[in-house]
Amino acid sequence: MNLKLSFILIIFFIGSNAQSKNDLNSEEKEYISKFIYPIKTFNPDEGDNSDLLILNKLIGNSKIVGLGESTHGSSEVYQMKYRISEYLIAHKNFNVFSLEANMPESFLMNHYIQEGKGNPKDILKGMYFWLWQTEETLTFVEWLKKYNENHNSKVFFDGFDMQYAKGAIDQIRKTYQENLLPEQEIDDMEIALKENNRGFRTYSKKGQKIISEYLFLIKEKSISIKNPEEKSRFLQNVDIIRQYIQHSFIRRDQFMAENVKWLKENYLNSKVIVSAHNYHIAKLNSERMGYWMNEMHDNDFVNFGFAFYEGTYSASINGKLGTYNSEKAGPGTLEYKLNSLDIPIFILDLKGIKKDGNKLGNWILKDILFRKTGSGTDKSEFTKTNVTDSFDYLIFINKSTNSKLLNGNPK
């Protein structure tokens, strides 16, 4: 054998070996197929929901379901989340849909879906971020309105984030005015919020103390509120401002979990859908909302992570909002392996794989590269992730297209 041919064979062997490590072999594919439930479509308009019946088994009696997303701008992911939400509302008696948006501003959507008051586009715009100013979310909102028109038991819309204080202040002030209370302490608190802001919504301990003193005075006024639901919302708005001034990257997730707990406890016979980024609903560690939710609710909380292989998505990168090409999932990523199964959309039972403990599932039982894009990034979209400890189930969609932004380019 000549030297040139030997070199070619070595390169071929190395390439084949590397490829085999990144691809699933036939035995692994056969094994993993036992934990796969194909889904025929992400389209919420699909009339036949027989493919979603598996949710009855996977969710069981859990009263809180977390639905993730790998990016904040994938149309197919959002449509799938809304299709699942519609199924849970119509067939599993879920009655609260909540999302990773400021709580007071999100609550205003109930005026529209329950009473037909207001403009849903304006309400979505008032929730600050472009993420929900999309045709996909507006279509879901209209479905909620129609559902409420045809059912005695109503569905509620809410948020669980606290990145802004304005909505809470406005609603507190409205309650003051309805109860003929003097507003001086609210005015003083607003001044203190502006004077003590150190940038990007951060406050020193001294600043927090000053504002907390006003919050104490405002909280005392709840004694004047006779309606129990109005009083509960008033006190929660006070707490949103407390969270806002104590906000940090890590504490935000714990606060969001506290707010989901409030939703669970303050809506009658509540069953709550929680929509957020994959890494917020993840159960893995105490930096994540899902960890705290799991601690607070245990078996009452199940979560679904989302993944896609390739395509486009809406994003804001370096301040520019638009449509971007996603980074195609390459060898070594979870999405690459799942795409090799040639099933366009499916639910993967991670909990079942983990419990089974078969070595054929080892490739998914350890840290693996997994898409973590969020609102957009000009860096790698993939990071090492312990997927099975983060999620109970994973929904895979082979191709993503960008979410359809309302009015072209909302701010």
C-alpha positions as CSV (number, residue, x, y, z in Angstrom):
1,M,0.0,0.0,0.0
2,N,1.5,3.3,-1.0
3,L,1.9,6.2,1.4
4,K,-0.8,8.4,-0.3
5,L,-3.4,5.7,-0.1
6,S,-2.6,5.0,3.6
7,F,-3.0,8.7,4.4
8,I,-6.4,8.8,2.6
9,L,-7.6,5.7,4.5
10,I,-6.5,7.2,7.9
11,I,-8.3,10.4,7.1
12,F,-11.4,8.4,6.1
13,F,-11.2,6.3,9.3
14,I,-10.9,9.4,11.5
15,G,-13.7,11.2,9.7
16,S,-16.0,8.1,9.9
17,N,-15.2,7.6,13.6
18,A,-15.9,11.3,14.4
19,Q,-19.1,11.1,12.4
20,S,-20.2,7.9,14.3
21,K,-19.7,9.7,17.6
22,N,-22.0,12.5,16.5
23,D,-24.7,10.4,14.8
24,L,-27.1,8.1,16.5
25,N,-26.5,4.5,15.5
26,S,-29.4,2.2,14.6
27,E,-29.5,0.7,18.1
28,E,-29.7,4.1,19.8
29,K,-32.4,5.2,17.4
30,E,-34.5,2.1,18.1
31,Y,-34.1,2.7,21.8
32,I,-34.9,6.4,21.8
33,S,-38.0,5.8,19.6
34,K,-39.6,4.1,22.7
35,F,-39.7,7.5,24.3
36,I,-40.9,9.6,21.3
37,Y,-44.5,10.7,20.7
38,P,-44.8,12.2,17.1
39,I,-46.9,15.4,16.8
40,K,-48.5,16.0,13.4
41,T,-48.6,19.8,13.5
42,F,-47.8,22.9,15.5
43,N,-50.8,24.7,14.0
44,P,-53.3,25.7,16.7
45,D,-56.1,25.6,14.1
46,E,-55.8,21.8,13.7
47,G,-59.2,20.4,14.6
48,D,-58.0,16.9,15.4
49,N,-56.1,16.8,18.7
50,S,-55.7,13.1,18.9
51,D,-51.9,13.5,18.8
52,L,-52.1,15.6,21.9
53,L,-53.9,13.0,24.0
54,I,-50.5,11.9,25.3
55,L,-50.4,15.1,27.3
56,N,-53.0,13.6,29.6
57,K,-50.5,10.9,30.6
58,L,-47.4,13.1,30.6
59,I,-48.9,15.9,32.7
60,G,-51.1,13.7,34.8
61,N,-52.6,15.6,37.7
62,S,-50.0,18.4,37.8
63,K,-51.6,21.8,38.1
64,I,-48.6,23.9,36.8
65,V,-47.2,23.3,33.3
66,G,-44.1,25.1,32.1
67,L,-43.7,25.7,28.4
68,G,-40.2,26.8,27.3
69,E,-38.7,28.3,24.1
70,S,-35.2,28.2,22.8
71,T,-35.5,31.6,21.1
72,H,-38.0,34.4,21.8
73,G,-38.9,34.7,18.1
74,S,-39.7,31.3,16.5
75,S,-43.1,31.2,15.0
76,E,-43.4,27.4,15.1
77,V,-42.4,27.2,18.8
78,Y,-45.0,29.8,19.8
79,Q,-47.7,28.2,17.7
80,M,-46.9,24.8,19.3
81,K,-47.0,26.4,22.8
82,Y,-50.4,28.0,22.0
83,R,-51.8,24.8,20.5
84,I,-50.8,23.0,23.7
85,S,-52.2,25.8,25.8
86,E,-55.6,25.7,24.0
87,Y,-55.7,21.9,24.5
88,L,-54.9,22.2,28.2
89,I,-57.6,24.9,28.6
90,A,-60.3,23.1,26.7
91,H,-59.6,19.5,27.9
92,K,-57.6,19.7,31.1
93,N,-59.4,22.7,32.9
94,F,-56.3,24.9,32.9
95,N,-57.6,28.4,33.6
96,V,-54.6,30.8,33.9
97,F,-52.2,31.5,31.1
98,S,-49.1,33.4,32.3
99,L,-46.0,34.5,30.5
100,E,-42.6,36.0,31.0
101,A,-43.9,39.6,31.0
102,N,-44.4,42.3,33.5
103,M,-47.3,41.2,35.8
104,P,-49.4,44.4,36.2
105,E,-49.3,45.2,32.5
106,S,-50.1,41.7,31.4
107,F,-53.1,41.5,33.8
108,L,-54.8,44.3,31.8
109,M,-55.4,41.8,28.9
110,N,-58.2,40.3,31.0
111,H,-60.3,43.5,30.3
112,Y,-60.2,42.4,26.6
113,I,-60.5,38.6,26.8
114,Q,-63.2,38.7,29.5
115,E,-65.1,41.9,28.8
116,G,-64.1,42.8,25.2
117,K,-62.7,46.2,26.4
118,G,-59.6,47.8,25.0
119,N,-57.3,47.1,22.1
120,P,-55.3,43.9,22.4
121,K,-52.5,45.3,20.2
122,D,-52.1,48.3,22.5
123,I,-52.1,46.0,25.6
124,L,-49.4,43.8,24.0
125,K,-47.4,46.9,23.2
126,G,-47.8,48.1,26.8
127,M,-46.0,44.9,27.9
128,Y,-42.8,46.6,26.8
129,F,-40.9,43.9,24.8
130,W,-41.4,43.0,21.1
131,L,-41.6,39.3,22.0
132,W,-45.4,39.2,22.3
133,Q,-46.2,41.9,19.7
134,T,-46.7,39.2,17.1
135,E,-49.5,37.7,15.0
136,E,-49.0,34.4,16.8
137,T,-49.7,35.9,20.2
138,L,-52.6,38.1,19.0
139,T,-54.2,35.1,17.4
140,F,-54.0,33.2,20.7
141,V,-55.4,36.2,22.6
142,E,-58.4,36.2,20.2
143,W,-58.9,32.5,20.8
144,L,-58.9,33.2,24.6
145,K,-61.6,35.9,24.1
146,K,-63.7,33.6,22.0
147,Y,-63.3,30.7,24.6
148,N,-64.4,33.0,27.4
149,E,-67.5,34.1,25.4
150,N,-68.6,30.5,25.1
151,H,-67.8,29.2,28.6
152,N,-69.0,30.1,32.0
153,S,-65.7,29.2,33.6
154,K,-63.3,32.0,32.5
155,V,-59.6,31.8,31.6
156,F,-57.3,34.5,32.9
157,F,-54.2,36.1,31.4
158,D,-51.3,37.3,33.5
159,G,-47.6,37.8,33.7
160,F,-45.0,37.0,36.4
161,D,-42.1,39.3,35.7
162,M,-41.2,42.5,37.6
163,Q,-38.7,44.4,35.4
164,Y,-40.7,47.6,35.5
165,A,-42.5,49.4,38.3
166,K,-44.8,51.8,36.3
167,G,-47.7,49.4,35.7
168,A,-47.8,48.6,39.5
169,I,-47.7,52.3,40.4
170,D,-50.5,53.1,38.0
171,Q,-52.7,50.4,39.3
172,I,-52.0,51.3,42.9
173,R,-52.8,55.0,42.1
174,K,-56.1,54.0,40.5
175,T,-57.1,52.0,43.6
176,Y,-56.2,55.1,45.8
177,Q,-58.4,57.3,43.6
178,E,-61.3,54.8,43.7
179,N,-61.1,54.7,47.5
180,L,-60.7,58.5,47.8
181,L,-57.2,58.2,49.4
182,P,-54.6,61.0,49.3
183,E,-51.9,60.2,46.8
184,Q,-48.9,62.1,48.4
185,E,-47.0,58.9,49.4
186,I,-47.3,57.5,45.9
187,D,-45.9,60.8,44.5
188,D,-43.1,60.7,47.0
189,M,-42.3,57.1,46.2
190,E,-42.1,57.8,42.5
191,I,-39.6,60.6,43.1
192,A,-37.6,58.2,45.3
193,L,-37.6,55.6,42.6
194,K,-36.1,58.1,40.1
195,E,-33.6,59.7,42.5
196,N,-32.2,56.4,43.8
197,N,-32.0,54.5,40.5
198,R,-28.3,53.6,39.9
199,G,-28.9,52.5,36.3
200,F,-30.5,49.4,34.7
201,R,-33.1,49.2,37.5
202,T,-30.6,48.7,40.3
203,Y,-30.9,50.3,43.8
204,S,-28.5,50.5,46.7
205,K,-29.4,49.2,50.1
206,K,-30.0,52.8,51.2
207,G,-32.2,53.4,48.2
208,Q,-34.2,50.2,48.8
209,K,-34.7,51.3,52.5
210,I,-36.1,54.7,51.5
211,I,-38.5,53.2,48.9
212,S,-39.5,50.4,51.3
213,E,-40.7,52.9,53.8
214,Y,-43.1,54.3,51.3
215,L,-44.2,50.8,50.3
216,F,-45.0,50.2,54.0
217,L,-47.3,53.3,54.1
218,I,-49.0,52.3,50.9
219,K,-49.5,48.7,52.1
220,E,-51.2,50.0,55.2
221,K,-53.9,51.6,53.0
222,S,-55.1,48.1,51.9
223,I,-57.3,48.2,55.0
224,S,-59.6,50.6,53.1
225,I,-60.2,48.2,50.3
226,K,-63.3,46.1,50.8
227,N,-63.2,43.9,47.7
228,P,-61.0,40.8,48.5
229,E,-59.8,40.3,44.9
230,E,-59.0,44.0,44.5
231,K,-57.2,44.0,47.8
232,S,-55.1,41.0,46.9
233,R,-54.1,42.5,43.5
234,F,-53.3,45.8,45.3
235,L,-50.9,44.1,47.7
236,Q,-49.3,42.1,44.9
237,N,-48.6,45.3,43.0
238,V,-46.9,46.6,46.1
239,D,-44.8,43.4,46.2
240,I,-44.0,43.9,42.5
241,I,-42.4,47.2,43.3
242,R,-40.5,45.6,46.2
243,Q,-39.2,42.9,43.8
244,Y,-38.3,45.6,41.2
245,I,-36.0,47.5,43.6
246,Q,-34.4,44.3,44.8
247,H,-34.1,42.9,41.2
248,S,-30.9,41.2,40.1
249,F,-30.0,38.6,37.4
250,I,-30.3,35.7,39.9
251,R,-33.1,37.1,42.1
252,R,-35.3,37.8,39.2
253,D,-36.0,34.1,38.7
254,Q,-36.8,33.5,42.3
255,F,-39.2,36.5,42.2
256,M,-40.8,35.1,39.1
257,A,-41.4,31.8,40.9
258,E,-42.9,33.7,43.8
259,N,-45.3,35.4,41.4
260,V,-46.3,32.1,39.8
261,K,-47.0,30.8,43.3
262,W,-49.2,33.9,43.9
263,L,-51.1,33.1,40.7
264,K,-51.6,29.6,41.8
265,E,-53.0,30.7,45.2
266,N,-55.1,33.6,44.2
267,Y,-57.1,32.3,41.2
268,L,-60.0,30.0,42.1
269,N,-59.3,26.3,41.4
270,S,-56.3,27.4,39.5
271,K,-54.3,25.3,37.0
272,V,-51.5,27.5,35.5
273,I,-49.7,27.5,32.2
274,V,-46.3,29.2,32.5
275,S,-44.7,30.4,29.3
276,A,-41.0,31.5,29.4
277,H,-37.6,30.8,28.0
278,N,-36.2,27.3,28.4
279,Y,-33.7,28.5,30.9
280,H,-36.2,30.1,33.1
281,I,-38.5,27.1,33.4
282,A,-35.5,24.7,33.8
283,K,-35.4,22.8,37.1
284,L,-31.7,22.3,37.3
285,N,-30.3,24.9,39.7
286,S,-31.3,27.8,42.0
287,E,-30.5,30.4,39.4
288,R,-33.7,29.3,37.5
289,M,-37.3,30.0,38.1
290,G,-38.1,26.3,37.4
291,Y,-35.9,25.2,40.3
292,W,-37.8,27.4,42.7
293,M,-41.2,26.4,41.3
294,N,-40.2,22.7,41.7
295,E,-39.2,23.4,45.3
296,M,-42.5,25.2,46.0
297,H,-44.9,22.8,44.1
298,D,-43.0,19.5,43.7
299,N,-45.2,17.1,41.7
300,D,-47.6,19.9,40.8
301,F,-45.1,21.2,38.3
302,V,-44.0,19.6,35.0
303,N,-42.1,21.3,32.2
304,F,-41.5,21.1,28.5
305,G,-38.3,22.4,26.9
306,F,-38.3,23.3,23.2
307,A,-35.7,22.7,20.5
308,F,-35.4,23.3,16.8
309,Y,-32.8,22.2,14.2
310,E,-32.5,25.1,11.8
311,G,-34.3,28.1,10.2
312,T,-34.9,31.7,11.0
313,Y,-36.2,33.6,14.0
314,S,-37.1,37.2,15.0
315,A,-34.5,38.7,17.3
316,S,-32.9,41.9,18.5
317,I,-29.2,41.8,17.9
318,N,-27.0,44.8,18.7
319,G,-30.2,46.9,19.0
320,K,-31.5,45.9,15.6
321,L,-34.9,44.1,15.5
322,G,-35.5,41.9,12.5
323,T,-35.3,38.4,11.0
324,Y,-32.1,36.4,11.5
325,N,-30.8,33.1,10.3
326,S,-30.4,30.7,13.2
327,E,-27.1,28.8,13.7
328,K,-27.7,25.4,12.2
329,A,-27.4,22.7,14.8
330,G,-24.1,20.9,14.0
331,P,-22.5,17.6,15.1
332,G,-22.2,17.5,18.9
333,T,-25.5,19.3,19.5
334,L,-28.7,17.7,20.9
335,E,-30.7,19.1,18.0
336,Y,-28.4,17.5,15.4
337,K,-28.9,14.1,17.0
338,L,-32.7,14.5,17.3
339,N,-32.9,15.7,13.7
340,S,-31.3,12.5,12.5
341,L,-34.5,10.6,13.6
342,D,-36.3,12.2,10.6
343,I,-39.4,13.0,12.6
344,P,-40.5,16.6,12.0
345,I,-42.2,17.3,15.3
346,F,-42.3,15.1,18.4
347,I,-42.3,15.0,22.2
348,L,-39.3,13.3,23.8
349,D,-39.9,11.8,27.3
350,L,-36.7,12.8,29.1
351,K,-38.2,11.7,32.4
352,G,-38.7,8.2,31.1
353,I,-35.2,7.9,29.6
354,K,-33.7,9.1,32.9
355,K,-35.8,6.6,34.9
356,D,-35.1,3.7,32.6
357,G,-31.3,4.1,33.0
358,N,-30.3,2.2,29.9
359,K,-26.8,2.9,28.7
360,L,-28.2,3.5,25.2
361,G,-29.7,6.7,26.5
362,N,-26.4,7.9,28.0
363,W,-25.8,10.4,25.2
364,I,-28.7,12.5,26.4
365,L,-28.1,11.9,30.1
366,K,-25.0,14.1,30.3
367,D,-24.2,17.7,29.4
368,I,-24.7,18.3,25.7
369,L,-24.6,21.4,23.5
370,F,-28.2,22.8,23.4
371,R,-29.6,26.0,21.8
372,K,-29.9,29.0,24.1
373,T,-30.6,32.0,22.0
374,G,-33.3,34.0,23.8
375,S,-33.8,37.5,22.3
376,G,-30.9,37.0,19.9
377,T,-27.1,36.7,20.0
378,D,-24.2,37.3,17.6
379,K,-22.2,34.6,19.4
380,S,-22.7,30.9,19.5
381,E,-26.3,29.9,20.1
382,F,-25.4,26.7,21.8
383,T,-24.1,26.0,25.3
384,K,-23.4,22.8,27.4
385,T,-26.6,21.9,29.1
386,N,-27.8,19.1,31.4
387,V,-31.1,18.7,29.5
388,T,-32.5,15.7,31.4
389,D,-32.1,17.4,34.8
390,S,-33.6,20.6,33.4
391,F,-36.7,19.3,31.7
392,D,-39.3,16.5,32.1
393,Y,-40.1,16.5,28.4
394,L,-38.6,18.1,25.2
395,I,-40.5,19.2,22.2
396,F,-38.5,19.1,19.0
397,I,-39.4,20.9,15.8
398,N,-37.1,20.5,12.8
399,K,-37.5,23.9,11.2
400,S,-38.2,27.4,12.6
401,T,-39.4,30.5,10.8
402,N,-39.4,34.0,12.3
403,S,-42.4,35.1,14.4
404,K,-44.6,37.6,12.5
405,L,-44.1,41.0,14.2
406,L,-47.2,43.2,14.4
407,N,-46.9,46.6,12.6
408,G,-43.7,45.4,10.9
409,N,-41.2,46.5,13.5
410,P,-42.6,47.1,17.0
411,K,-40.5,48.7,19.7
